[in-house]
Amino acid sequence: MSDYSIILKPVYSQTVLTPEGVQLPENWSLSWHQAATLEALCDPSIDVVFNTAMTGDGKSLAAYLPAMTNCTSTLAMYPTNELARDQEKQVQSYKNQFQPTKHDLQVYRLNAAILEDFIETTKLSSKQAALLNRAINSEILLTNPDIFHYIHDFRYLRRNKQGKGDNANKLFANIDNNYNLFIFDEFHIFSSPQITNVINAILLIKHTVPGKQFLFLSATPNELLQDFLSQAGLRYRVIDPVKQNAYKFSLNETSKSWRQISQPINLIFPQNIEPNIRSSYDWILNNAETTILKFFQTYPGSKGAIILNSIAAVKKLIPKFKALFEPLGLQVRENTGLTGETEKSRSVIEADLLLGTSTIDVGVDFRINFLVFEAADAGNFIQRFGRLGRHKDFEIYQAYALLPNFIIERLFERDLHPLQDGETYDRITFSQAIRDRYSSINDFRQYPQRWGGIQSTCVYSELLRLKHYYPEAAQNFGNDVQKALKISVNKKYGQIKHCQSEGKQKVIDEARNFRGSSQLDCAIYDDTNRNEPESARFKTYNLPSLISNFTFEWMEKPQFIQQAKQAGLLTTRFEKALCYLKLTGYREIREDWHFYHSGDISTIAKSSKVQVLKGLQVSTGINDVSKALYQRGLVCYISDCDRATLRAKLGLPIHFQAYSLSDRLNDRKPAYTIAFGQSALLLETLIWHWEPREDEGWIC
């Protein structure tokens, strides 16, 4: 049975006359969406702008045009460190080309590790002082939405256990005063908890430091976010080039003012890929020489990427491809969550073949003409496929989509299938076909009402204490957030008090986190890549993935901390790790294991409540790991439905933290599922609506 193959047409974006008063570099022109975004951001009646231009059509330039043409101070948030690093280079390039005349724009990038290093080198007293220093001295600050959230959740204040100390506005008001535009890039990758937290921050800013604007860059804007904005009375504008007919897929001699943003692409769908990690891995192994290496030999000068869901698969493939490619003078590099920062920054530039995971599929612009990729859902497919064809000067552009066989059947074989083997399609038609034929992923729409309002209520409480500074802010914020999320602040107060009375403050803390806490994160010393600098070998990684995919040895905490200090590292981020391990290798076959608890799991599951549970162990691995796990109280939710059934029935995302659980150590078919941290709150929300019951004190 032969593989299916289609051709994607090139894409052309409409350019427009330069807006009056805007000075562009020589021989530059703006796409329609860039000029429309600039116009919207110049309109003081607009609070929020969404730019939905296609991948590769210059959304970043649209975002930074106000800074480059009018020196608008800008705070930008990027979901991955790799994307922030990529965008820092892009902004510096804009600055060099536009050369803003009013004053020299200072550009700075900030994440948790950079923040700690900055505190150490400048001898500042706290994270609060460091954040204020960077904000005051940076006209353009690139960070992540996590730091933005924690600033607006009052995390960096100096207070005692009774809550006395800094006023809530000491940090957020000073930082927000310094910026006029707030950018959220690739925000579609987030779910309802992050959307809720960002709505809270926007409303906090609106009622304390008014007049700011917010720009969301995403080819697939989130409907839930737009609903919240409308319900809260925030005015927004969507810049949509598709609806404007600002894209073409062919040009004739009379066509003018169109710029090519994507090259034509040959896309192949290999058949017989099973819906498991091993099947894609095996296809890559079997085709490493006959398909992948052959492409590079046939088309010298090619650059390629393989983007997979599993770090372990990437790690196992790296030495195999190095053995094939490096004798021919071709460099093979990796870029995953376990790759050191030095290697990450160099790999995108230096690799002939780059193997990576989600660290490179979110917005990073790298020059390739060959792509092999997996896709967990429709958005993930469009995101990863969008890495290809963005740069000209290659002879051919080739992609292989490693999709499960049931998706291939829906696309090419079933009744009313949207694609035909050998045909040519435009990007809009093709993207819609992908969206229609992929299974829907749960968007956890009920979460804001059930759990998201907890953070809203905490913000409201802080505003009540700031009436001297903002007399009407608490009332206005409360009114808006209740309309947006459809919550009652008073009921949320009761929910918080009930949790606290049952000793479940950890549950409240989890609901206030941005991406959830790192309850199962282990500190690791990576001994598998001897080419990494010593300082880059100290990392964190979650326990379930370690057990499933890696081999490791136990390390005592003092030994680990001492080695990290000797490597010149600050060790703050390792202090609360679950345990300390040395990574020694990768499993060829994924380990079959489950969580184990000797207590009455049936009773806990029937309670349908989020728990803070001790006494968990794992069914395999080092005993010391189970001992460390056993002693820690973990925010979790237990379902009496097995993991596979639960995932299928609820449409859970691929990386959702839900694992098999049993009360028997040697159980081959565990009947229960346990979810941790934010995933526990999300799962509880779904099951509560799935099996509605009388609300006993809400959730605790």
C-alpha angles and dihedrals in degrees: 000000000000125000122258118248135188136173124233116212121234117263126230124194122210116246124205140200113283109265116251113271095018118119115205129186115266116289092010126132132179127239116235093255093051093053091043091051091050090050092051092049089052090056110091091199091067118083101178133026127195118200111196100177118148121270109277096025097110105264088156092059089049089055097049099039091095090053094046097043101032105016091244108181108241137196111193128191124205124185096220133041090229092057092046090052091049092049093048088061090046093052092048088052091052090049092052092049100041095037096198107227104206095069141326108283111226112217121197135173121211135186133151095276094045089048092054092047091049091053091050097047096043094040092230118168101235149353087263092059091046093050092050091048093053094045094049092048100042125074088185117034120183115197139135131276090246093066090042089053096047091050088056092043090057095242099142097056124116107239137145126238090273090057095250120138132058120035113247092246096055093098111018096047094049093048096042091048088059096058133056101184127047117194126199112191125198090358092159090082090071128085135218098290092059092042090053093050093050091050088053091051094047092050091046090053092044093057099039107029103021128189098054125132132216128208124196117196115199137128086217110040118205114252093202091058091050090049091053092049092052093047091050092052095247114150115230139174127206117215102205117173092185093061089043090055087236092145129075129184099202135025132213129198093270095051112109136170096036125126123201111237101168134034125224111274135203107218121193125192109202113214131230096037106153120216095258138090094249096058096060090043091053092048090054092048092048092048099037094105105020097047113013102037091037090058091056091048093048094046108035115203093035123146122205147179137204112203116191137172096233126069089198091057090052092048092051093047097049098077092044093054093042088057090053101039108033096063085061092052094256119135121227116196137172134224117184139129088275095051116107118249094247092054092045093054093048100038098070091053102038105037124102087189118023121194115197151138134225091320088081103031096069109084099307111145112217130160110248138142098186127060137174115182148164122216127204095193141354095275090049090051094051091045095051096040087052090068089074130078098018095121130053130216097073120114096225140004117217132178135180116202110203098205126163114264094247090059090049089052091052092049100044113011117031125084113294091009109180100217133061124201112255096013129126123237139181120240096251095053092043095048091051090051090054092049092048097049101043118088112256118255118222112258094196091230093172094056098089092058096043103039112353093073090067092076089044090056092050090053090048091052092053091050090054087060091050098058090119089063100032110022097184101027098096094050094044094045091048093050093048098045093047090053093044099047097026092234138134113233090206092055090048089054088056091048091053094047091048092053092047092049089056092050094254102129087134088066091055090048090052092052089053095051121101104222095004130265126292097242095150098038115128126199109237138190105211109219094168099084110053091178093067118097112258092248091055093058095073109088145142126241136167120265100231092056091046093053093045099047114015144058117226147165130227120257127190114239096240091052092050094046092047093051091048091052091049087054088057097254132141106237102203094107091056098049097089098040117138091235142334122252142172112227108222107168151326129273117241089206120041112248116248108220144134142200115267132205125176095205131091099291093171093063092046091050093049091054089066090207134131108252140199096221133187129187101057121147137173124244096230143026133045118355091223089062091056090047092054091047092046093059098049124090106225130194103235147147124219124206125193089221120093118252100249094049092045093050093049096043096047099035094235119190118256096252096042109139098241120129140176117272133189141170088223122074096213098040110142094192109036110203098204137067126213125196125191138213117337089357088061091056091047093048093047089053093052095047092046090058091039092054105024115203139161110294109244104202087325108275115340 
